[in-house]
Amino acid sequence: MKPILLQGHERSITQIKYNREGDLLFTVAKDPIVNVWYSVNGERLGTYNGHTGAVWCVDADWDTRHVLTGSADNSCRLWDCETGKQLALVKTSSAVRTCGFDFGGNIIMFSTDKQMGYQCSVSFYDLRDSSQIEDNEPYMKIPCNESKITSAVWGPLGEFIIAGHENGELNQYSAKSGEVLMNAKEHTKQINDIQTSRDMTMFITASKDNTARLFDSTNLDHLKTFRTERPVNSAALSPIFDHVVLGGGQEAMDVTTTSTRIGKFEARFFHLGVEEEFGRVKGHFGPINSVAFHPDGKSYSSGGEDGYVRIHYFDPQYFEFEFEA
């Protein structure tokens, strides 16, 4: 698998995200640049310029009309996907860590960090009511005083969000009332990433406790565990096979010149059914911070601490492969 290498960032990648059709790949990093690429050939389509700090998160709505980004410059921004024009700016008291559109693309949510005396919270805005953004008045704001949110995604049909916390806890927050609907504590350390399955009935978490875990979206039942020897920064579920890809490695500050032996920074593939590893893909020169499967399941991408994004199209053997336990 010879990857397509995307070089559009000067600093570490923080998140990569395909749109629903998979023709576009959005990438954000610890620089202020938001890039969008054609996933088929790695050509850069354009950039969304406006942020002044590291960009932590990105999402595109269902029909790829709008793009949402959250940044350490204490802002969440809404963009026109096609023109790159900034449509809305929400100023916050602290860095925006996670963001996302609901199923219909009308409601956005984002979480802010606990810093500089401000508590972590999740805010919900209805884009159909322009006054909410203009007046910076979300229709609902949920404080998270116990442990800050480090990753969050919308659940099926936009009825709730699933949030992962610094202490390893998972919560379902109602998008209507803000109450905690379900709670689970399977991880012992920070949850770095949450991604749902194609039909949103399941989701996978990646954690600093060296595991990725599969859960039922509705009741947060813990279904599977995938174990590694180092922190997992990101995990994604294949839309066509019972496969999981994990990306990780040490945290950047723990990487020393003596510990960069080969094999540290590979994307690792596990079988969903038997929870066993069956393949690895090398390439990055540092920890992998974000992984994503293409919606058609024929390729996947990874973004690393080295600032590169790599698009890997699977070889024919991958589709003929049968796992034998």
GUDO-395489 format. One record per residue (C-alpha): residue in three letters; chain; x, z, y. Coordinates in nm, 3 decimals, decimal comma. Layout:
N
<"ala"; "A"; <X; Z; Y>>
...
END
This chain:
325
<"met"; "A"; <0,000; 0,000; 0,000>>
<"lys"; "A"; <0,179; -0,121; 0,309>>
<"pro"; "A"; <0,014; 0,062; 0,597>>
<"ile"; "A"; <-0,083; -0,068; 0,937>>
<"leu"; "A"; <0,103; 0,148; 1,188>>
<"leu"; "A"; <-0,073; 0,235; 1,513>>
<"gln"; "A"; <0,159; 0,335; 1,797>>
<"gly"; "A"; <-0,050; 0,434; 2,094>>
<"his"; "A"; <0,029; 0,799; 2,153>>
<"glu"; "A"; <0,334; 0,980; 2,286>>
<"arg"; "A"; <0,250; 1,312; 2,123>>
<"ser"; "A"; <0,102; 1,460; 1,804>>
<"ile"; "A"; <-0,230; 1,321; 1,683>>
<"thr"; "A"; <-0,512; 1,578; 1,695>>
<"gln"; "A"; <-0,806; 1,382; 1,552>>
<"ile"; "A"; <-0,897; 1,036; 1,423>>
<"lys"; "A"; <-1,254; 0,918; 1,373>>
<"tyr"; "A"; <-1,420; 0,597; 1,250>>
<"asn"; "A"; <-1,747; 0,479; 1,397>>
<"arg"; "A"; <-2,039; 0,443; 1,154>>
<"glu"; "A"; <-1,972; 0,076; 1,072>>
<"gly"; "A"; <-1,600; 0,141; 1,038>>
<"asp"; "A"; <-1,488; -0,154; 1,252>>
<"leu"; "A"; <-1,344; 0,083; 1,514>>
<"leu"; "A"; <-1,106; 0,378; 1,484>>
<"phe"; "A"; <-1,083; 0,632; 1,767>>
<"thr"; "A"; <-0,765; 0,839; 1,803>>
<"val"; "A"; <-0,681; 1,135; 2,027>>
<"ala"; "A"; <-0,363; 1,337; 2,063>>
<"lys"; "A"; <-0,183; 1,609; 2,256>>
<"asp"; "A"; <-0,139; 1,351; 2,533>>
<"pro"; "A"; <-0,432; 1,267; 2,767>>
<"ile"; "A"; <-0,488; 0,923; 2,611>>
<"val"; "A"; <-0,800; 0,832; 2,412>>
<"asn"; "A"; <-0,746; 0,509; 2,214>>
<"val"; "A"; <-0,982; 0,282; 2,025>>
<"trp"; "A"; <-0,851; 0,029; 1,768>>
<"tyr"; "A"; <-0,985; -0,248; 1,545>>
<"ser"; "A"; <-0,950; -0,090; 1,201>>
<"val"; "A"; <-0,915; -0,426; 1,023>>
<"asn"; "A"; <-0,582; -0,518; 1,183>>
<"gly"; "A"; <-0,473; -0,222; 1,397>>
<"glu"; "A"; <-0,510; -0,408; 1,726>>
<"arg"; "A"; <-0,573; -0,178; 2,020>>
<"leu"; "A"; <-0,908; -0,254; 2,180>>
<"gly"; "A"; <-0,866; -0,023; 2,477>>
<"thr"; "A"; <-0,820; 0,327; 2,619>>
<"tyr"; "A"; <-1,047; 0,578; 2,788>>
<"asn"; "A"; <-0,855; 0,714; 3,085>>
<"gly"; "A"; <-0,944; 1,030; 3,272>>
<"his"; "A"; <-0,829; 1,338; 3,084>>
<"thr"; "A"; <-0,532; 1,532; 3,222>>
<"gly"; "A"; <-0,449; 1,747; 2,920>>
<"ala"; "A"; <-0,428; 1,734; 2,541>>
<"val"; "A"; <-0,743; 1,585; 2,385>>
<"trp"; "A"; <-0,857; 1,792; 2,087>>
<"cys"; "A"; <-1,163; 1,606; 1,962>>
<"val"; "A"; <-1,349; 1,275; 1,965>>
<"asp"; "A"; <-1,681; 1,143; 1,833>>
<"ala"; "A"; <-1,882; 0,821; 1,857>>
<"asp"; "A"; <-2,260; 0,808; 1,836>>
<"trp"; "A"; <-2,461; 0,637; 1,560>>
<"asp"; "A"; <-2,470; 0,291; 1,720>>
<"thr"; "A"; <-2,128; 0,315; 1,890>>
<"arg"; "A"; <-2,266; 0,300; 2,243>>
<"his"; "A"; <-2,109; 0,623; 2,362>>
<"val"; "A"; <-1,789; 0,815; 2,294>>
<"leu"; "A"; <-1,747; 1,190; 2,345>>
<"thr"; "A"; <-1,412; 1,365; 2,398>>
<"gly"; "A"; <-1,309; 1,726; 2,451>>
<"ser"; "A"; <-0,982; 1,835; 2,607>>
<"ala"; "A"; <-0,751; 2,120; 2,701>>
<"asp"; "A"; <-0,806; 2,014; 3,064>>
<"asn"; "A"; <-1,129; 2,221; 3,043>>
<"ser"; "A"; <-1,364; 1,926; 3,023>>
<"cys"; "A"; <-1,589; 1,735; 2,787>>
<"arg"; "A"; <-1,641; 1,369; 2,882>>
<"leu"; "A"; <-1,891; 1,101; 2,786>>
<"trp"; "A"; <-1,775; 0,738; 2,792>>
<"asp"; "A"; <-1,930; 0,395; 2,763>>
<"cys"; "A"; <-1,771; 0,269; 2,441>>
<"glu"; "A"; <-1,763; -0,097; 2,542>>
<"thr"; "A"; <-1,639; -0,076; 2,902>>
<"gly"; "A"; <-1,437; 0,247; 2,889>>
<"lys"; "A"; <-1,625; 0,375; 3,194>>
<"gln"; "A"; <-1,670; 0,752; 3,223>>
<"leu"; "A"; <-2,045; 0,825; 3,223>>
<"ala"; "A"; <-2,046; 1,203; 3,247>>
<"leu"; "A"; <-1,809; 1,495; 3,295>>
<"val"; "A"; <-1,886; 1,851; 3,192>>
<"lys"; "A"; <-1,643; 2,106; 3,330>>
<"thr"; "A"; <-1,580; 2,416; 3,120>>
<"ser"; "A"; <-1,402; 2,749; 3,168>>
<"ser"; "A"; <-1,159; 2,692; 2,881>>
<"ala"; "A"; <-1,035; 2,417; 2,647>>
<"val"; "A"; <-1,292; 2,213; 2,451>>
<"arg"; "A"; <-1,195; 2,236; 2,084>>
<"thr"; "A"; <-1,472; 2,048; 1,896>>
<"cys"; "A"; <-1,746; 1,803; 1,996>>
<"gly"; "A"; <-2,007; 1,581; 1,836>>
<"phe"; "A"; <-2,325; 1,375; 1,869>>
<"asp"; "A"; <-2,632; 1,461; 1,667>>
<"phe"; "A"; <-2,790; 1,207; 1,428>>
<"gly"; "A"; <-2,994; 1,039; 1,703>>
<"gly"; "A"; <-2,712; 1,035; 1,959>>
<"asn"; "A"; <-2,928; 1,214; 2,217>>
<"ile"; "A"; <-2,787; 1,564; 2,186>>
<"ile"; "A"; <-2,422; 1,661; 2,217>>
<"met"; "A"; <-2,258; 1,987; 2,125>>
<"phe"; "A"; <-1,912; 2,116; 2,200>>
<"ser"; "A"; <-1,729; 2,444; 2,153>>
<"thr"; "A"; <-1,484; 2,604; 2,393>>
<"asp"; "A"; <-1,186; 2,824; 2,318>>
<"lys"; "A"; <-1,151; 3,194; 2,381>>
<"gln"; "A"; <-0,885; 3,209; 2,653>>
<"met"; "A"; <-0,816; 3,339; 3,003>>
<"gly"; "A"; <-1,081; 3,607; 2,972>>
<"tyr"; "A"; <-1,354; 3,364; 2,863>>
<"gln"; "A"; <-1,534; 3,396; 2,531>>
<"cys"; "A"; <-1,565; 3,114; 2,278>>
<"ser"; "A"; <-1,909; 2,949; 2,292>>
<"val"; "A"; <-2,100; 2,642; 2,173>>
<"ser"; "A"; <-2,302; 2,444; 2,427>>
<"phe"; "A"; <-2,584; 2,195; 2,360>>
<"tyr"; "A"; <-2,690; 1,926; 2,608>>
<"asp"; "A"; <-2,978; 1,678; 2,578>>
<"leu"; "A"; <-2,855; 1,349; 2,726>>
<"arg"; "A"; <-3,215; 1,237; 2,790>>
<"asp"; "A"; <-3,238; 1,507; 3,058>>
<"ser"; "A"; <-2,974; 1,400; 3,311>>
<"ser"; "A"; <-3,010; 1,720; 3,512>>
<"gln"; "A"; <-2,852; 1,926; 3,232>>
<"ile"; "A"; <-2,514; 1,755; 3,275>>
<"glu"; "A"; <-2,544; 1,715; 3,652>>
<"asp"; "A"; <-2,615; 2,087; 3,698>>
<"asn"; "A"; <-2,381; 2,184; 3,412>>
<"glu"; "A"; <-2,670; 2,374; 3,253>>
<"pro"; "A"; <-2,687; 2,326; 2,875>>
<"tyr"; "A"; <-3,028; 2,382; 2,718>>
<"met"; "A"; <-2,860; 2,632; 2,488>>
<"lys"; "A"; <-2,531; 2,819; 2,480>>
<"ile"; "A"; <-2,431; 3,033; 2,182>>
<"pro"; "A"; <-2,158; 3,295; 2,236>>
<"cys"; "A"; <-1,914; 3,344; 1,946>>
<"asn"; "A"; <-1,756; 3,678; 2,022>>
<"glu"; "A"; <-1,627; 3,770; 1,676>>
<"ser"; "A"; <-1,398; 3,478; 1,595>>
<"lys"; "A"; <-1,344; 3,151; 1,780>>
<"ile"; "A"; <-1,473; 2,820; 1,644>>
<"thr"; "A"; <-1,191; 2,593; 1,529>>
<"ser"; "A"; <-1,400; 2,310; 1,379>>
<"ala"; "A"; <-1,767; 2,210; 1,392>>
<"val"; "A"; <-1,991; 1,924; 1,277>>
<"trp"; "A"; <-2,361; 1,844; 1,289>>
<"gly"; "A"; <-2,560; 1,906; 0,973>>
<"pro"; "A"; <-2,816; 1,663; 0,827>>
<"leu"; "A"; <-3,091; 1,545; 1,066>>
<"gly"; "A"; <-2,942; 1,738; 1,357>>
<"glu"; "A"; <-3,124; 2,061; 1,280>>
<"phe"; "A"; <-2,810; 2,275; 1,285>>
<"ile"; "A"; <-2,435; 2,262; 1,327>>
<"ile"; "A"; <-2,182; 2,389; 1,074>>
<"ala"; "A"; <-1,897; 2,577; 1,240>>
<"gly"; "A"; <-1,568; 2,696; 1,091>>
<"his"; "A"; <-1,394; 2,992; 1,252>>
<"glu"; "A"; <-1,044; 3,124; 1,305>>
<"asn"; "A"; <-1,108; 3,406; 1,055>>
<"gly"; "A"; <-1,213; 3,162; 0,777>>
<"glu"; "A"; <-1,586; 3,217; 0,819>>
<"leu"; "A"; <-1,850; 2,942; 0,808>>
<"asn"; "A"; <-2,174; 2,961; 1,008>>
<"gln"; "A"; <-2,481; 2,743; 1,038>>
<"tyr"; "A"; <-2,618; 2,764; 1,392>>
<"ser"; "A"; <-2,970; 2,636; 1,461>>
<"ala"; "A"; <-2,968; 2,359; 1,724>>
<"lys"; "A"; <-3,310; 2,479; 1,840>>
<"ser"; "A"; <-3,286; 2,859; 1,854>>
<"gly"; "A"; <-2,912; 2,923; 1,833>>
<"glu"; "A"; <-2,953; 3,180; 1,558>>
<"val"; "A"; <-2,720; 3,197; 1,258>>
<"leu"; "A"; <-2,914; 3,044; 0,967>>
<"met"; "A"; <-2,648; 3,081; 0,696>>
<"asn"; "A"; <-2,310; 3,239; 0,665>>
<"ala"; "A"; <-2,024; 3,207; 0,413>>
<"lys"; "A"; <-1,675; 3,351; 0,387>>
<"glu"; "A"; <-1,479; 3,171; 0,116>>
<"his"; "A"; <-1,162; 3,102; 0,316>>
<"thr"; "A"; <-0,916; 3,378; 0,400>>
<"lys"; "A"; <-0,757; 3,202; 0,699>>
<"gln"; "A"; <-0,848; 2,963; 0,980>>
<"ile"; "A"; <-1,062; 2,657; 0,903>>
<"asn"; "A"; <-0,883; 2,357; 1,058>>
<"asp"; "A"; <-1,127; 2,077; 0,981>>
<"ile"; "A"; <-1,480; 2,010; 0,853>>
<"gln"; "A"; <-1,604; 1,667; 0,741>>
<"thr"; "A"; <-1,936; 1,578; 0,580>>
<"ser"; "A"; <-2,008; 1,343; 0,291>>
<"arg"; "A"; <-2,164; 1,005; 0,370>>
<"asp"; "A"; <-2,519; 1,135; 0,308>>
<"met"; "A"; <-2,436; 1,469; 0,475>>
<"thr"; "A"; <-2,556; 1,674; 0,177>>
<"met"; "A"; <-2,206; 1,820; 0,130>>
<"phe"; "A"; <-1,907; 1,894; 0,347>>
<"ile"; "A"; <-1,542; 1,972; 0,292>>
<"thr"; "A"; <-1,331; 2,227; 0,479>>
<"ala"; "A"; <-0,953; 2,234; 0,528>>
<"ser"; "A"; <-0,787; 2,568; 0,585>>
<"lys"; "A"; <-0,462; 2,743; 0,666>>
<"asp"; "A"; <-0,507; 2,937; 0,339>>
<"asn"; "A"; <-0,365; 2,630; 0,153>>
<"thr"; "A"; <-0,703; 2,518; 0,018>>
<"ala"; "A"; <-0,977; 2,267; 0,088>>
<"arg"; "A"; <-1,325; 2,362; -0,030>>
<"leu"; "A"; <-1,646; 2,171; -0,095>>
<"phe"; "A"; <-1,980; 2,321; 0,015>>
<"asp"; "A"; <-2,349; 2,237; 0,004>>
<"ser"; "A"; <-2,461; 2,160; 0,362>>
<"thr"; "A"; <-2,804; 2,321; 0,331>>
<"asn"; "A"; <-2,725; 2,660; 0,179>>
<"leu"; "A"; <-2,344; 2,679; 0,218>>
<"asp"; "A"; <-2,299; 2,721; -0,159>>
<"his"; "A"; <-1,930; 2,691; -0,249>>
<"leu"; "A"; <-1,896; 2,408; -0,505>>
<"lys"; "A"; <-1,527; 2,316; -0,552>>
<"thr"; "A"; <-1,176; 2,424; -0,450>>
<"phe"; "A"; <-0,865; 2,206; -0,406>>
<"arg"; "A"; <-0,542; 2,407; -0,397>>
<"thr"; "A"; <-0,204; 2,314; -0,248>>
<"glu"; "A"; <0,117; 2,500; -0,160>>
<"arg"; "A"; <0,089; 2,465; 0,218>>
<"pro"; "A"; <-0,171; 2,473; 0,493>>
<"val"; "A"; <-0,435; 2,199; 0,480>>
<"asn"; "A"; <-0,502; 2,053; 0,826>>
<"ser"; "A"; <-0,765; 1,796; 0,735>>
<"ala"; "A"; <-0,974; 1,681; 0,438>>
<"ala"; "A"; <-1,213; 1,389; 0,386>>
<"leu"; "A"; <-1,457; 1,278; 0,114>>
<"ser"; "A"; <-1,462; 0,921; -0,017>>
<"pro"; "A"; <-1,799; 0,748; 0,041>>
<"ile"; "A"; <-1,777; 0,552; -0,287>>
<"phe"; "A"; <-1,578; 0,761; -0,537>>
<"asp"; "A"; <-1,553; 1,128; -0,635>>
<"his"; "A"; <-1,226; 1,146; -0,445>>
<"val"; "A"; <-1,093; 1,377; -0,174>>
<"val"; "A"; <-0,793; 1,315; 0,049>>
<"leu"; "A"; <-0,606; 1,611; 0,201>>
<"gly"; "A"; <-0,354; 1,606; 0,482>>
<"gly"; "A"; <-0,136; 1,896; 0,586>>
<"gly"; "A"; <0,207; 2,047; 0,579>>
<"gln"; "A"; <0,345; 2,333; 0,778>>
<"glu"; "A"; <0,252; 2,399; 1,133>>
<"ala"; "A"; <0,477; 2,221; 1,379>>
<"met"; "A"; <0,648; 2,539; 1,492>>
<"asp"; "A"; <0,737; 2,628; 1,132>>
<"val"; "A"; <0,903; 2,296; 1,056>>
<"thr"; "A"; <1,281; 2,334; 1,051>>
<"thr"; "A"; <1,550; 2,077; 0,986>>
<"thr"; "A"; <1,631; 2,244; 0,657>>
<"ser"; "A"; <1,278; 2,231; 0,516>>
<"thr"; "A"; <1,201; 1,863; 0,564>>
<"arg"; "A"; <1,255; 1,776; 0,202>>
<"ile"; "A"; <1,066; 1,471; 0,078>>
<"gly"; "A"; <0,713; 1,536; -0,034>>
<"lys"; "A"; <0,611; 1,779; 0,234>>
<"phe"; "A"; <0,398; 1,547; 0,441>>
<"glu"; "A"; <0,210; 1,328; 0,197>>
<"ala"; "A"; <-0,160; 1,253; 0,190>>
<"arg"; "A"; <-0,281; 1,400; -0,139>>
<"phe"; "A"; <-0,571; 1,267; -0,345>>
<"phe"; "A"; <-0,782; 1,494; -0,566>>
<"his"; "A"; <-1,064; 1,422; -0,806>>
<"leu"; "A"; <-1,385; 1,590; -0,695>>
<"gly"; "A"; <-1,512; 1,668; -1,044>>
<"val"; "A"; <-1,209; 1,835; -1,204>>
<"glu"; "A"; <-1,036; 1,952; -0,882>>
<"glu"; "A"; <-0,704; 1,797; -0,992>>
<"glu"; "A"; <-0,455; 1,593; -0,792>>
<"phe"; "A"; <-0,403; 1,233; -0,905>>
<"gly"; "A"; <-0,203; 1,065; -0,630>>
<"arg"; "A"; <0,007; 1,098; -0,315>>
<"val"; "A"; <0,090; 0,866; -0,028>>
<"lys"; "A"; <0,411; 0,916; 0,170>>
<"gly"; "A"; <0,484; 0,796; 0,519>>
<"his"; "A"; <0,455; 1,053; 0,795>>
<"phe"; "A"; <0,760; 1,231; 0,939>>
<"gly"; "A"; <0,573; 1,555; 0,995>>
<"pro"; "A"; <0,252; 1,732; 0,901>>
<"ile"; "A"; <-0,066; 1,523; 0,878>>
<"asn"; "A"; <-0,317; 1,658; 1,130>>
<"ser"; "A"; <-0,619; 1,438; 1,060>>
<"val"; "A"; <-0,741; 1,216; 0,775>>
<"ala"; "A"; <-1,050; 0,994; 0,748>>
<"phe"; "A"; <-1,195; 0,756; 0,491>>
<"his"; "A"; <-1,325; 0,421; 0,612>>
<"pro"; "A"; <-1,707; 0,417; 0,570>>
<"asp"; "A"; <-1,675; 0,142; 0,304>>
<"gly"; "A"; <-1,427; 0,351; 0,103>>
<"lys"; "A"; <-1,173; 0,066; 0,079>>
<"ser"; "A"; <-0,916; 0,223; 0,311>>
<"tyr"; "A"; <-0,828; 0,550; 0,476>>
<"ser"; "A"; <-0,630; 0,656; 0,782>>
<"ser"; "A"; <-0,407; 0,948; 0,866>>
<"gly"; "A"; <-0,276; 1,081; 1,197>>
<"gly"; "A"; <0,035; 1,295; 1,211>>
<"glu"; "A"; <0,243; 1,536; 1,410>>
<"asp"; "A"; <0,483; 1,240; 1,451>>
<"gly"; "A"; <0,231; 1,069; 1,684>>
<"tyr"; "A"; <0,159; 0,780; 1,447>>
<"val"; "A"; <-0,169; 0,674; 1,291>>
<"arg"; "A"; <-0,141; 0,490; 0,959>>
<"ile"; "A"; <-0,422; 0,276; 0,814>>
<"his"; "A"; <-0,388; 0,234; 0,437>>
<"tyr"; "A"; <-0,587; -0,031; 0,251>>
<"phe"; "A"; <-0,614; 0,061; -0,116>>
<"asp"; "A"; <-0,454; -0,160; -0,380>>
<"pro"; "A"; <-0,681; -0,323; -0,643>>
<"gln"; "A"; <-0,554; -0,068; -0,900>>
<"tyr"; "A"; <-0,722; 0,211; -0,703>>
<"phe"; "A"; <-1,065; 0,061; -0,772>>
<"glu"; "A"; <-0,992; 0,017; -1,144>>
<"phe"; "A"; <-0,845; 0,364; -1,179>>
<"glu"; "A"; <-1,022; 0,602; -1,417>>
<"phe"; "A"; <-0,935; 0,968; -1,407>>
<"glu"; "A"; <-0,858; 1,132; -1,738>>
<"ala"; "A"; <-0,861; 1,509; -1,735>>
END
